Amino acid sequence: MGDIKNSYDLIIIGGGPAGLSSAIYGARAKLKTLVINKGTIGGLVNTTREIVNYPGYPEISGSDLMLDFKKHAEVFGVEFLRDEVVSTDFTRGDKIITTKKGKEFSAKAVIIACGSEPRLLNISGEKRLQGSGVAYCATCDAEFFEGEDVVVVGSGDQAIEEGMYITKFARKVTVIVLHDEGVLDCNKVSAERAFQNEKMEFIWNSTIEEVQGEENVEGVKIKNLKTGSSTELVCQGVFFFVGMVPSTHFLKDSGIDMDKRGYIPINEMMETNLEGVYAVGDNRIKYLRQVVSAAGDGAVAAVAAERYIEELNAFNTNILQSDKKVLLLFFNALNNESLEFSTLLEEANRELGEHYKVVKVDMATPKNLAKKYEVNSVPAALVLNKAEKVKQLYYTMDKESLKAQI
């Protein structure tokens, strides 16, 4: 592959709250930052009619909040590209990203913030009638069902709250619930409001077997889980709210670890199993999937990426481009033993004619180089030829013994 002109310090895949937060922190740290997003900036948050729990905003729509995020990122010079990432190569020093429009980009670090998407039940008629009565977003589509009968599938927060929003337009909203009568998966406040809503009805212990209709939705077939009997219900719209799945299918052959559902495991710095690649927001394994937690993920990942890039640049300059072999010293500036060993190592090198270039890594904070060379304790010294480890010196405060090792 030839030289890639589209080179960045940081590329963020996804433009939801996690991705935009990453972009703000990355660009503010003077990293050349690109956000690639396949749809409207903001992701699924754009479909949220009302947000009342994001700090500083007692009440705001999801689209307006994401617009504020984007404007903030633009202040620091973040670039945006509307395109879809279809493949990645994370095996190199610079990560390679290819988009659906055939563009190629390279980055020193990548943050995966592609979010999640509605889970499909894949029942008869569901895919065929998508956009013709089958929907997954009340804010987007509820107004099209003015005065009509609508079915909602699901009983979690999203299903019940979106169902109540649909009642502002529909004549009646029937909620299909897997559980016994009176049992919903949503929060208690939403449940109480739903039970009091005169336009909402519930069918308990049931699931959807089929969405019926030729060109548009005309009804649904409902199966009672206790009796096994099936009934038909006339309706003009069906909204599915049965959970989410991560939008990580494009990472299938990337080498990124994922669980069986496609969610990405990370550590406290949002690092994946691949160096310089991070995962944030709804596509990672996490407890809380909210705008505020996604934004926090983005901040952590961007700071970690910034430090990784700083270390990578220093590695390239001090080690890969060194004319001499390198004595790589891992030490802790707060530890006297480390400081004394550092002084002794430099003295030994001078007395040997400074055949080596001494490069120091302070381990007071976590460092990627320590992970790369499997250094778990300090002080520790390695002999490198370019990036290749020649040997590791054993710790001693005897100068002659140290010189003999060198």
C-alpha positions in Angstrom: 0.0 0.0 0.0 1.3 3.4 -0.9 1.6 6.4 1.4 -1.7 7.4 2.9 -2.2 11.1 2.8 -5.2 11.1 5.1 -3.1 10.7 8.3 -4.3 11.7 11.8 -3.1 11.4 15.3 -6.6 10.2 16.4 -9.5 8.8 14.5 -12.8 8.2 16.3 -15.3 5.8 14.7 -18.7 7.0 15.7 -20.2 10.5 16.4 -22.5 9.9 19.4 -21.8 11.3 22.9 -18.9 9.1 23.6 -17.2 9.8 20.2 -17.8 13.6 20.5 -16.5 13.7 24.0 -13.4 11.9 22.8 -13.0 14.4 20.0 -13.2 17.4 22.3 -10.6 16.0 24.6 -8.4 14.8 21.8 -8.4 18.0 19.8 -8.0 20.1 22.9 -4.7 18.1 23.5 -3.6 19.3 20.0 -4.1 15.9 18.4 -5.1 16.0 14.8 -8.5 14.4 15.2 -11.1 13.0 12.8 -14.6 11.7 13.6 -16.0 9.2 11.0 -19.8 8.8 11.4 -22.1 6.9 9.1 -25.2 8.7 10.0 -26.3 11.9 11.6 -23.9 13.2 14.3 -25.3 12.3 17.7 -26.3 8.7 16.9 -29.3 7.2 18.7 -29.4 10.1 21.2 -30.8 12.2 18.3 -34.0 10.1 18.6 -34.5 11.0 22.2 -37.2 13.6 22.5 -36.4 14.7 26.0 -33.3 14.4 28.3 -33.7 15.6 31.9 -30.7 14.0 33.6 -27.6 15.4 31.8 -25.8 17.8 34.2 -26.3 21.4 33.4 -29.3 20.8 31.1 -32.6 20.4 33.2 -34.4 19.7 30.0 -33.1 19.4 26.4 -33.8 17.3 23.3 -31.2 14.7 22.4 -30.6 16.4 19.0 -30.0 19.8 20.6 -27.6 18.3 23.2 -25.6 16.5 20.5 -25.5 19.7 18.4 -23.9 21.4 21.4 -21.4 18.6 21.7 -20.5 18.9 18.0 -20.1 22.7 18.2 -17.8 22.3 21.2 -15.6 19.8 19.2 -15.5 22.2 16.2 -14.1 24.9 18.4 -10.9 22.8 18.9 -10.6 22.0 15.2 -12.1 18.5 15.0 -12.8 17.3 11.5 -15.9 15.3 10.6 -16.6 12.8 7.8 -19.9 11.3 7.0 -19.0 7.8 5.8 -19.1 4.2 7.0 -16.0 2.3 8.2 -16.1 -1.2 6.5 -12.6 -2.6 7.4 -9.7 -1.9 9.7 -6.0 -3.0 10.0 -4.8 -2.6 13.5 -1.7 -4.8 13.1 0.7 -2.0 12.1 2.2 0.9 14.1 -0.2 3.3 12.3 -3.8 1.9 12.2 -5.5 1.7 8.8 -9.1 2.4 8.3 -11.1 2.0 5.1 -14.5 3.4 4.5 -17.5 2.4 2.3 -16.7 5.3 -0.1 -13.2 3.8 -0.7 -11.2 6.3 1.4 -8.3 5.2 3.4 -7.0 6.8 6.6 -4.2 6.2 9.0 -4.0 7.1 12.7 -1.7 6.6 15.6 -4.6 5.8 17.9 -8.2 4.8 17.3 -11.3 5.1 19.5 -14.2 2.9 18.7 -17.4 4.7 19.5 -19.8 3.1 17.0 -22.6 2.6 19.6 -25.5 0.1 19.3 -28.6 -0.4 17.2 -32.1 -1.9 17.8 -32.2 -5.7 18.1 -34.4 -7.4 15.5 -36.7 -10.3 16.4 -36.5 -11.5 12.8 -40.1 -12.7 12.8 -42.1 -13.0 9.6 -43.0 -9.7 8.1 -40.6 -7.6 10.3 -37.9 -6.8 7.8 -40.2 -6.8 4.8 -42.4 -4.1 6.3 -39.7 -1.9 7.8 -40.6 1.7 6.9 -44.1 0.6 6.0 -45.5 0.4 9.5 -42.6 -1.4 11.3 -40.5 1.1 13.2 -37.9 1.3 16.0 -37.9 5.0 16.9 -41.0 6.7 18.3 -39.6 10.2 18.0 -38.8 9.6 14.3 -42.0 7.9 13.3 -44.9 8.4 15.8 -46.5 11.3 14.0 -47.1 9.1 10.9 -49.7 7.1 13.0 -52.0 9.9 13.8 -55.4 8.5 14.8 -54.3 4.9 14.1 -53.8 1.7 16.2 -50.2 0.9 17.2 -48.6 -2.1 18.8 -45.5 -1.7 21.0 -43.3 -4.8 21.6 -41.3 -4.7 24.9 -41.7 -3.5 28.5 -38.4 -1.8 29.4 -37.8 1.9 30.0 -37.5 2.6 26.3 -40.6 0.6 25.3 -42.9 2.2 27.9 -41.6 5.7 27.6 -41.7 5.6 23.8 -45.1 4.0 23.9 -46.4 6.9 26.0 -45.0 9.3 23.5 -46.8 7.5 20.7 -50.1 8.0 22.5 -49.9 11.7 21.7 -50.6 10.7 18.0 -52.1 7.2 17.9 -55.7 6.4 18.8 -54.6 3.4 20.9 -51.3 1.8 21.8 -51.3 -1.9 22.7 -48.2 -3.1 24.6 -47.2 -6.8 24.2 -45.5 -8.0 27.4 -43.8 -11.3 28.1 -44.5 -11.2 31.9 -47.5 -11.8 34.1 -50.1 -9.1 34.5 -48.8 -6.0 36.1 -45.1 -6.8 35.7 -43.0 -4.4 33.5 -39.3 -4.1 33.2 -39.3 -0.4 33.2 -38.8 2.0 36.2 -41.7 2.4 38.7 -42.5 6.0 37.7 -42.9 5.1 34.0 -45.0 2.0 34.9 -47.4 4.1 37.0 -47.8 6.7 34.3 -48.4 4.0 31.7 -51.1 2.2 33.7 -52.8 5.6 34.1 -52.7 6.4 30.4 -56.1 5.8 29.0 -54.7 5.2 25.5 -52.5 2.4 26.6 -53.5 -1.2 26.8 -51.5 -4.3 27.8 -51.5 -7.9 26.6 -49.7 -10.1 29.1 -47.7 -13.3 28.9 -47.4 -12.9 25.1 -45.1 -12.4 22.2 -45.4 -11.4 18.5 -45.3 -14.3 16.0 -45.9 -12.4 12.8 -46.3 -8.9 11.4 -49.2 -9.1 8.8 -49.8 -7.0 5.7 -48.9 -6.8 2.0 -47.5 -3.4 1.3 -48.2 -1.9 4.8 -48.8 -3.2 8.3 -52.3 -4.5 8.7 -52.0 -6.4 11.9 -50.0 -8.8 14.1 -50.3 -12.4 15.2 -49.9 -12.7 19.0 -49.0 -15.9 20.9 -50.0 -16.4 24.5 -47.0 -18.1 26.2 -49.1 -19.8 28.8 -51.8 -21.3 26.7 -49.9 -21.5 23.4 -52.9 -20.1 21.5 -52.6 -17.4 18.8 -54.8 -14.4 18.2 -54.7 -11.7 15.6 -54.9 -8.0 16.3 -55.6 -5.3 13.7 -53.1 -2.4 13.8 -51.4 0.0 11.4 -48.0 0.2 13.1 -45.6 -1.9 15.1 -42.8 -0.5 17.2 -40.1 -2.9 18.4 -38.2 -2.0 21.6 -36.6 -5.4 22.6 -33.1 -4.3 23.3 -30.0 -3.2 21.5 -27.0 -4.9 19.9 -23.5 -3.3 19.4 -22.7 -2.0 16.0 -19.4 -3.8 15.9 -19.9 -6.2 12.9 -17.2 -4.4 10.9 -14.6 -5.4 13.6 -15.2 -9.1 13.0 -11.7 -9.8 11.6 -9.9 -6.9 13.2 -8.3 -8.8 16.1 -10.3 -6.9 18.7 -11.6 -9.1 21.5 -15.4 -9.2 21.7 -17.9 -11.2 23.7 -20.5 -13.4 22.0 -22.9 -10.5 21.6 -20.3 -8.3 20.0 -19.5 -6.0 23.0 -15.9 -5.0 23.6 -14.2 -5.7 26.9 -11.8 -2.9 28.1 -9.8 -1.9 31.1 -10.1 1.3 33.3 -8.3 3.3 30.6 -10.8 2.1 27.9 -8.0 0.1 26.3 -8.9 -2.9 24.2 -6.6 -5.9 23.8 -4.8 -4.1 20.9 -2.3 -1.4 21.6 -3.5 2.1 20.7 -7.1 1.0 20.2 -9.8 2.1 22.7 -13.6 1.4 23.0 -16.1 3.7 24.5 -19.9 4.1 24.9 -22.6 1.6 24.1 -20.4 -0.7 22.1 -18.3 -1.7 25.2 -19.1 -4.0 28.1 -20.5 -1.7 30.8 -23.1 -1.3 33.5 -24.8 2.0 32.6 -25.6 3.1 29.1 -26.5 6.8 29.4 -25.3 10.0 27.7 -23.4 11.0 30.8 -21.5 7.7 31.2 -20.7 7.7 27.4 -19.2 11.2 27.7 -17.1 10.1 30.6 -15.8 7.1 28.6 -14.8 9.4 25.8 -12.8 11.7 28.1 -10.9 8.7 29.6 -10.1 7.2 26.3 -8.9 10.4 24.7 -6.5 11.2 27.6 -5.2 7.6 27.5 -4.8 7.9 23.7 -2.9 11.2 24.1 -0.4 9.7 26.5 -0.1 6.6 24.3 0.7 8.9 21.3 3.2 10.9 23.3 5.0 7.7 24.3 4.8 6.4 20.8 6.4 9.6 19.4 9.1 9.4 22.1 9.8 5.7 21.3 10.2 6.5 17.6 12.5 9.4 18.2 14.6 8.0 21.1 14.7 4.3 20.3 13.9 3.5 16.7 15.9 6.4 15.3 18.8 6.1 17.7 22.3 5.5 16.1 23.3 3.6 19.2 21.9 0.6 21.1 19.7 1.8 23.9 19.7 1.2 27.6 16.0 1.5 28.4 15.6 2.2 32.1 12.3 1.9 33.9 12.2 3.7 37.2 10.0 5.5 39.7 10.9 9.1 40.4 9.4 8.8 43.8 11.5 5.9 44.8 15.1 6.4 46.1 16.2 3.0 45.0 15.2 3.7 41.5 16.9 7.1 41.5 20.2 5.6 42.8 20.1 2.8 40.2 19.5 5.4 37.5 22.6 7.4 38.5 24.7 4.2 38.7 23.6 3.0 35.3 24.5 6.4 33.7 27.9 6.3 35.4 28.6 2.8 34.2 27.7 3.8 30.6 30.0 6.8 30.7 32.9 4.7 32.0 32.3 2.3 29.1 32.6 5.2 26.6 28.9 5.9 26.3 28.3 3.1 23.8 24.6 3.2 24.7 22.0 5.8 24.6 20.2 5.9 28.0 16.4 6.4 27.7 14.4 6.7 30.9 10.7 5.8 31.5 9.1 7.0 34.7 6.8 4.4 36.0 5.0 6.6 38.4 2.0 6.4 36.0 1.1 3.4 33.8 3.2 3.1 30.6 2.7 1.2 27.4 6.4 0.5 27.0 6.4 -1.5 30.3 3.6 -3.6 28.9 5.4 -4.0 25.6 8.5 -5.3 27.3 6.8 -7.1 30.1 8.4 -5.1 32.8 6.4 -5.4 36.1 8.7 -3.9 38.7 11.3 -1.1 39.0 14.1 -0.4 38.7 14.6 -2.4 35.5 17.0 -1.9 32.6 16.9 -3.5 29.1 19.4 -3.4 26.3 17.6 -2.7 22.9 18.8 -2.8 19.4 16.3 -0.5 17.8 13.0 -2.0 19.1 14.3 -5.5 19.7 15.1 -6.6 23.2 18.6 -8.0 23.4 18.7 -8.7 27.1 17.5 -7.5 30.5 20.0 -6.5 33.2 19.6 -7.9 36.6 19.4 -5.4 39.4 22.5 -4.6 41.3 24.1 -1.6 43.0 27.6 -2.9 42.3 28.9 -0.7 39.5 31.5 -3.3 38.2 28.8 -6.0 38.1 26.6 -3.7 36.2 29.3 -2.8 33.7 30.0 -6.5 33.2 26.4 -7.0 32.2 26.4 -4.1 29.8 
